[in-house]
Amino acid sequence: MKSSRFRIALLALLCGTSLLRADYLIMKNGDKVEGTILSETPDAVRMKYRLTPKIWDEKDFPRAEIDQVVKQRPEEVEIVELRKILPTEDLLTADKYEQIIQDRLRPFVNQYKDTPEAKEAEGIIATLQDEKKKVSDGGIKLEGKWLSAAEARGEEYNIEAYKLLAKMRAHMAAGDWLEALRVFENFSKKKPGYTGSTYYPAAITEALASMEKWEVLLSKMGQEQPALEKARKDGINKLEETDKARTKAAIEEERAKWQAQAEADRRAQIGWIAPYKYDLPSILNMQKKIVAERSRLTALNLEDMRIRNEAISQVYRKIGQEDYNGGLAAFERISSLSNVPEYRDVINDLKSKMLALYNTLTRRQMAAAQSAAAGSSAIGGTPAAGQDERVAAILAEASGQAPAAPQAATPQPATVAAPVPATPAPNPPVVQQPAPMPAPIPAPAPMMTPPAEESGFQTYLIIGMGVVLLLLVVMLLQKKK
């Protein structure tokens, strides 16, 4: 990271301000010319400007045609890009926040100290540091909203689904429709799958849009394939024998690589296999795949799915919040979905998590109850496991009880969690709630120790000291007279 920041700072120092400036000429006809002003005279302004997005040109613009000349400082240009940092993206990590601060904002502040733009950048840094602290404390930003650590635990299932949806949309924005569909496949391929997520209906909508775009490209590929194949053959026939053999070998190698990748994708259970533009069957197979998948997805009622998936997400939230009773009540409302193929793995996952939560809470209560019982035994004069017998005897004596005879520790059987069935039943196992923990036994009030009676010797000693003191006072008074 340090080397990256050094390179950025070095480039900023080496680049002339003319490369960073963005000057404007607002013409009287309404046109706006953007570039860098090179020189000015009373009659014209010479500017380096973009003739096309990739081609620069230099030209003298007569002042008679110019309505206004606008010059910008480098920091005014650069701050425009830095402003785009806020609002921040979703799901940023603490490390990513720090990287943005150190690589983009700190160099700007150091380079343009004491400018209004540097002060604005400092404000952006303060915002990022506040958000970084939230992330470090377990929070997370999801769809522009901040979730606390507890809320994030409850939304863990949906957060993972949202990551897939965001990845899909990123591929779609880049025009990579095939890769977007491969990501969509992970909603149902990964166990337990995210078909029960609140984001799955939106993913279906995006998948259908991707299929539509991908189908257009496939149709074009299918139409062009015969011409491509013919052009390649004609080109090979025109080559010398040596070049012809080398070209054919390269073509075979390219096809072999595609076939190997396609086979690897099939073994990985990837349904969306990239076609080869020279292989018409692979293009046609992909078109058939789109027709079948689109038919399946359009048959789904997305509105009903949203309601079901919200109910499923509610169970995951209760589990994340360690609310067993709330989770059990929420689970009963969706347990019948175990018969629906798209939800079977999700329901089984919920059963497993509910049972694990129950076992966790039971162990905690048993540990707390044993701890309370151990304290009670010590107060009653019976040493708890691992406690010195003398301590128990002292506590018993302080409470006015006779110390109990030491007892041999009886080994307690370990609590065995109920095994999770290989194929869970349609309804979750109804388990009896652990008994509430006994109220902690209040510690005995401290006993007041009565003061010991003074002995006769102590009384005589005090009287004698008083007499001596009195005689001394009398002698001093006589001396003064």
N, C-alpha and C positions, 0 to 999 in steps of 0.2 A: 504494500500500500504506500510506503514511504517513497519508493522509486517512482510510482505512478504520480504521486503529488509533485515530486521533483520535476518530472518531465513536463507536467502541465504548467508549472511555474516558469520553467525555462522557456517553453514555447511562447508564453505570454510576454516574456521579456524580449525575446528575439523578434517577435512580430512587430512591425511598425504600426503606429496608430492608424495610418491610412488604410491598413487592411481591416481594421476593426470598425472604422467609422462607417456609418450609414447616412449619407447625405441625400437630400431630396430636392428636386426642382419641381415645383408645382407650376405647370404651364398655364398660359391664359386660355388655352382651348380645353382645359380640364384634365389633361394628361398629367401623370405623376412619374417622374424619372428618378430611379433609385441608383445610387452608386457612390463614388468617392470624388469629391471636388479636388482637382489637381492644381488649378490656378484660377485667378479672377482678374478681369480687366474692366474698365468702365463700360466696354461694349459687349463683353461676352463672359461666359463661365465655361471653363474647360473641365469636363467630367469624364471619369472612367465609369462606364455603366454597362449593364447587361443588355446585349443585343438580343440574345436568347438565353434560356436557363443555363446553357453551358458555354456560351461565347460572350467574351467581354470586348468592348470597343471604347475608343476615346473620341470625343466630339466637342466642338465649341458650340454652345447654345447661346444665341443672341439674347441680350438682356431685354430687348423689345418684345420677345416672345415669352419671357419668364414673368410669372406673377409673384412668386415667392421663393426664396432660397432658405432651406431648412438644414442646419448643420447639427449633427449629433455627436456627443462625446463618446469615446469607446465604452465607458461604463454604462451609458444610457442604452447602448446596443446590447451589451452582455446581460444586463439585468432583466431584459425581456425574456430570455430563456430561463433564467433562474426563477422567475416568478411562476413558471410552469411546474415547479417542484410541488407547489401547494395547489390544491389539496393533494396529499400523498396517496400513493397507490394502496390497495388493500393488501393485507397479509405480509407487510414488510417485516423483516427480522431486525433485531437490535443492531446486528452487524451491518445490515444494509443502511440503516439510518446513519450510523457512524461513517460509513463510506461516502455517502452523499455529502455529509458535513465537511469531511476532510478533503475530499477530492474536488468538490465543485464550489463550495461556499467559502471555506477558509482562504483559499488562494485569491479569490475575488476581493474579500475584505482586506487582506494584506496588501494587495496591489493598489486598491483605490481607497486608502484610509481617509477618514475625515470628509467623505463625500456623502450626499444624501442616499446614494445607491448602496454604499457600504453599510450605512445604518439600516437600510431596508433589508439587506442580506443578513445582518445580525438578528433582525426580527424573525427571519425565516429559520435561522439556526436555533433560536430559542424555541420556536414551535416544534422543530424536529426533535430537540432534546426532551421536550415534554412528552412527545409521543413515544420516543425511545424508552423513557422510564415506564410508561404504561405497558409496553411490550415486555420489558425486563421483569415487571411485576406479574406477568402471566396474562395480560390483556391482549386483545387482538382487534384489528380493524377489519370489518367485514361489510362490504357494500356501503362504505362510507360511514358506518356507525361503529362506535367503540363498544366492545364487550369486556366486562370484567373477567378476572381469572375464573370465577365460579361460573359465569355465563358461558365462557369459552369451553369449559369442560363439558357443559351440557350440550353445546352445539358442535362438539368434535366431529360427529358423524356428518352433519351438514357442511362443516368447514372443508372436510376432505372432498365432498361432492362439489363444492363451490370451486375448489382448486382445479378440478377436471373441467368444469364449465368455463372457467377463465382461460384455461389452456386451449380449449376448443375455439373460443372466440379469438384468441391471438392468432391461431392458424388461419381462421377465416379472414381476419383482417389482412393477412399476408397473401390471401388467395390460394392457400394450400388446402383445398377442400378434402383431398384424400386423407391427409394427416388429421384434419379435424374429425373425420368420421372414425378414424382409428382411435382417437381419444374417446369419442362417444362410446365406442365398444367397451371401454373399461368400466362404464357405469354398471354393466351387467356381468362382465367377465370376471372381475376381481371379486373374491369372496370376502364378506357376504354380499358385496355389490351395493350400489347406491341407488337402486331403483325405488327405494323407500324414502329417498331424500326429497326435501321440498324443492330442490333445484333440478330434479329429474324432468319434470314437465317442460321447463325452459330448455333443457338440453335436447329434448325431443324436437322442439320447434327449431332449434339451431341445426340439428342434424338434417331435418327435412329441407331446410334452406341450402345446406351444403350439398345435399344430393342433387338438388335442382341445378346448382352451378356445375357440379362435377359431371352431371349427365350431358350438359351442353358441350363441355370439353371432350367427353368421350365420343359424342356424335361426330364432332369435327375430326377427331383422331380416326374414327372408323371410315369416314369419307375420304380422308387423305391417305390412308394406309396403302391402297392399291397403287396410287401414283408414287408414293415414296418407295415402295418395293420395286417398281419398274425403273424408277430413276436410279436406284442403287445398282440394279443389275446392268443397266445400260452403261453406267459409269465404270463398272468392273470390266465389261467387255472391251472397253476402249483402252484398257491398261496393257502394258507389256506383261509378258508371262511372269517375270519375277515380281513385279509390283502387284499383279493380279493375285498371285499366291499369298503374298504378304497381306493384302487387303482382305481376302477371304478368311485368312486365319484370324485377323483382328475382329472381323464380323462374328465369327464363331465364338471367339473368346467373350465378346460382349453379350451374346445370347446366352452363353453358359453361365456368366455371372448373374444375369437376370433370373435364369432358371434356378440357380442355387439360392438366390435371395428369396424367390417365391416359395421354394420348398422350405426354407428356414422359417418363413412367416407362417406357413401352414402348420409346421410342427409346434410353433408358438401359439397356435390357435388364433391367429389373426385372420379375421374374415375378409378384410379389405386388402386384397393383393394388388399391388401396383401393376398395371398392364405394360406391355412392351409395344412401342409404337409401330414396330414392324410385324407384330404378331396379332393378326386379326382375331383369332379365337379368344385371346386374353382380354381384348377390348370388349368383345361381345359378352363374355362371362361377367365382366364388371357391370355392364348395362343390365344384365339379368339380376344381378345382386341388388342393384338399386331398385328395380321394380318390385322385387320380393320384400325388401326391407321397408320401402315406402308404404307398401300395402299393409304390412304389419303395424307400422306406427300410426298411420292415419285411421286405423280401426279402433285405436285407443281413445277413451273419453278423458281428455286431459283435465277437465273440470272436476270430475269424480276423483281422478288420480290426485289432484291437489289436496282434496279433503282427506283422502286416505293417508297420503304421505305426511300431512301435518299431524295426524293422529299418531303415526309411527314415530315421527320426530319428537313428539311429546314424551314418549316412553324413554327414548334416548336421553332427553333432557333430565328426566327424573333420576335416571341411573347416574348421570354425570353429577347431579346434585346430591347423590346418595340418599334419595328419598324413596325408600323401598315401598312403603305403603302407597304413595302416589304413583309409583311406577307400576305396581301391581294393578291398581285401579285402571290406569291408562292402558295396560296390556290387555285387560279383559275386553276392552272395546275393539281391539284389532286382532284378537287371537284367531278369528275365523279366516284371516287372510293366509294362514298356513297352507290352505288348499289351493291358493293361487300360485302358479309356477313362478311368476315374476317376483313374488314376495317370500317364497318358501325359505330361502337362505337368510333373508333379513329377519324373519320371525324366529328361526332357530338361533340366530345370533343374539336376539333379544332375550330368549329364554336362558341361554348360557350366561349372559351378563347379569340377568336378574338373580340367578342362582349364586353366581360369584359374589354379588353385592350382599345377598342374604348371609352367606358364609362369613364375609368380612365383618358385617355388623354384629353377627353372633359372637365371633371371636373377640371383638372389642368389648362387648358387654360381659362376656365371661371373664376376660382379663380384669375389667374394672371391678366385677363382683368379687373375684379372688383377692384383689388388692384390698378391698374394703373388709373382707372377712379376715385377712391377715392382720390388719390393724386392730380389728375387734378382738382377735385372739390375744394379741399382745397386751391390750388393756386388761383383759380378764386374767392375765397371768400365765397364759399358755404361749410359749414362744412360737412365732410364725416360722415358716421354712427359712432357714438361713439366718435366723435371729438368735443372738446370744441369750441363753436362759437367764442370765443375771439381769438383763434389761427387762425381760418380762416380769421377773420377780419384783424389781424395783417399781415398775408401773403398777403392779397389783397391790403392793404395799402402800403406795401413794393413794390409791383409790379405796383403801380400807378393806381389801379382799385378801384372802389367803392365797398364796401362790399355788397354782396347780402343779401337780407332778408332771415332769417332762414326759411327753409321749413320743413314741417312735413315729416318724413321718410315714404316712400311708401314701404310697404312690397313687396319683389320680390318673385314670385312663385318659389318653389324649382325645380331644374332640375330633371326630371324623366327619368331614363334610360329606353331604349326600352326593353320591356319584352322579355325574351328568349323563343321562342316557344318550346312547349313540344316535338314536333317532327320537328327538323329543316328541312328547305327546302333543296333540293339537292344542291343549290348554296348558298353561304354565303350572308347575308343581305348586300346590297350595301348601305353604309351609307355615307352621305355627310360629307366631312372633315370639322371640325370646322374652322371658319374664323380665319386668322392669327391674333395674338395678335397685338393691335395697338402699334406703336412705343412709347416708354416711352417719356413723355413730359419732355424736358430738364428743369432742375431747373433754375429759373431766376438768372442772374448774380448779385452778391452782389452790392448794391447801395453805391456809395461813399458819405459820409456825408461831405458837404462843411464846412470848418472851420468857426467858428463864428467870426464876426468883433470885434476887440478890442475896448473897450470903451475909452473915453477921459481920465477918471480917471487913467486907467491903463497906458496910455501914459505918463502923468505927473509924475506918481509914478516912472516909469523907468528912466525918465530924472533926477529927483531929486536924485535918488540913484547913478546915474553916477557922478553928481556934487560932492556929498559927498565923493565918492571914490577918485575923482581927488584931492580934498583938502587934504585928508589924505596922499596921495603920496607926494604932495608938502611939507607938514610939515615934513615928514620923511627925505626927501632929505636935507632940511635946517638943521635939527638936526645933520646929519652926517658931514656937513661942519663945 
